[in-house]
């Protein structure tokens, strides 16, 4: 598959910022990913996103490679519930 961090077991830290078209505000955030590989070649991922000075959300993902450049992804969190789809690596 790919050497993208989502397909590499470990802990990954990041920071960033996000803005929305309906607001002039910019939100700064920190994120932590914990990625583990399951026996069935899928990856269990937990993402913790902390808005600086604000909320925290936890997202759980299951990622299953589907060939050289595609993967199935399932997202679940307490606000949205479960969602699934297909991802493509370019």
C-alpha positions as CSV (number, residue, x, y, z in Angstrom):
1,X,0.0,0.0,0.0
2,X,1.3,3.4,0.8
3,X,3.8,4.8,3.3
4,X,1.2,7.3,4.4
5,X,1.1,7.6,8.2
6,X,-2.4,6.1,8.3
7,X,-0.9,2.8,7.1
8,X,2.0,2.8,9.6
9,X,1.4,1.7,13.2
10,X,2.5,4.3,15.8
11,X,1.6,7.6,17.3
12,X,1.6,10.8,15.2
13,X,1.3,14.4,16.4
14,X,0.3,17.4,14.4
15,X,-0.9,21.0,14.6
16,X,-2.8,23.2,12.3
17,X,-5.5,25.8,11.8
18,X,-8.9,25.8,10.2
19,X,-11.2,28.5,9.1
20,X,-14.8,28.5,7.7
21,X,-16.2,30.6,4.9
22,X,-19.0,31.9,7.2
23,X,-16.7,33.2,9.9
24,X,-13.5,35.3,9.9
25,X,-12.2,33.3,12.9
26,X,-9.3,30.9,12.6
27,X,-9.2,28.0,15.0
28,X,-5.9,26.5,15.9
29,X,-5.8,22.8,16.8
30,X,-3.5,20.0,17.9
31,X,-4.1,16.4,16.8
32,X,-2.8,13.0,17.9
33,X,-3.2,9.9,15.9
34,X,-2.7,6.4,17.4
35,X,-2.6,3.8,14.6
36,X,-2.5,0.0,15.1
37,X,-2.6,-2.8,12.6
38,X,-5.1,-5.6,12.9
39,X,-4.6,-9.2,11.9
40,X,-6.9,-8.8,8.9
41,X,-4.7,-6.1,7.3
42,X,-6.9,-3.3,8.5
43,X,-5.8,-0.3,10.6
44,X,-7.5,0.9,13.7
45,X,-7.0,4.6,14.2
46,X,-7.9,6.9,17.0
47,X,-7.7,10.7,16.3
48,X,-7.9,13.2,19.2
49,X,-8.4,16.8,18.1
50,X,-8.1,19.6,20.6
51,X,-9.1,23.1,19.6
52,X,-6.7,25.4,21.4
53,X,-8.7,27.1,24.2
54,X,-11.8,25.0,23.3
55,X,-13.3,21.6,22.7
56,X,-11.9,18.2,22.2
57,X,-13.3,15.4,19.9
58,X,-12.3,11.8,19.5
59,X,-12.7,10.1,16.1
60,X,-12.3,6.3,15.6
61,X,-11.5,5.0,12.2
62,X,-11.1,1.6,10.6
63,X,-9.1,1.7,7.3
64,X,-8.9,-1.3,5.0
65,X,-6.6,-1.2,2.0
66,X,-8.4,-2.2,-1.2
67,X,-5.5,-2.4,-3.6
68,X,-2.6,-0.1,-4.7
69,X,-4.4,3.2,-4.4
70,X,-7.8,2.7,-2.7
71,X,-9.0,2.0,0.8
72,X,-12.3,1.6,2.6
73,X,-12.7,3.9,5.6
74,X,-15.2,3.9,8.5
75,X,-15.4,6.9,10.8
76,X,-17.3,6.9,14.1
77,X,-17.6,9.6,16.8
78,X,-20.2,10.4,19.4
79,X,-21.5,13.5,17.6
80,X,-21.9,12.0,14.1
81,X,-22.2,8.3,14.6
82,X,-20.8,5.9,11.9
83,X,-19.9,6.9,8.3
84,X,-18.2,4.8,5.7
85,X,-16.7,5.5,2.3
86,X,-13.9,4.9,-0.1
87,X,-10.6,6.8,-0.2
88,X,-8.1,7.2,-3.0
89,X,-4.4,7.9,-2.7
90,X,-3.0,10.0,-5.5
